């Protein structure tokens, strides 16, 4: 794994963020995440202005790891790089996107939930992959099953992760980190509930820490 991937693994949780008002909320949200012990953010292109949000969050919190999610084309990768984003996440496995990200030197976490997608990821030399949508695709049981023939991968499950099952996933050594939006819901962000976000992050960090004691 590269240094960025190692840092994400150490944190153990990746907030998956849809920002409707980047100019107003990006900086404050970044500070809340850092204060809660989760200095990483995946800002999705499901909302306009994701590149602006990345730029503003990095400016406010230079030591944060900030990247983009729901990346579906090479133009978005260019935008992420332009504003200082450090990684991209795609919902599925797109060989063109993976090749382009590697060519540009930016870390990519493509979505993989089948043996065929894992096999493609193996051919590209990837070490950490996204598993999305996690719960709907078989959850930890399927991740463990795929680890049989593909033991070299660390996995980032996203989709259906919450405080209730975060520990269940994090206890497995296959899991690099868990992606989730439960600590950055629209209600929390749009109503500027920064203290609640910080508290949810702190709870998440404690759950991951406790779960990893049993690895």
Helices and strands as residue ranges (DSSP letters): H 3-11, E 13-17, H 22-35, E 40-44, H 50-60, E 65-69, H 74-82, E 87-90, H 95-104, E 107-110, H 115-123, E 128-132, G 135-137, H 139-149, E 154-158, H 166-170, E 178-180, H 186-190, H 194-212
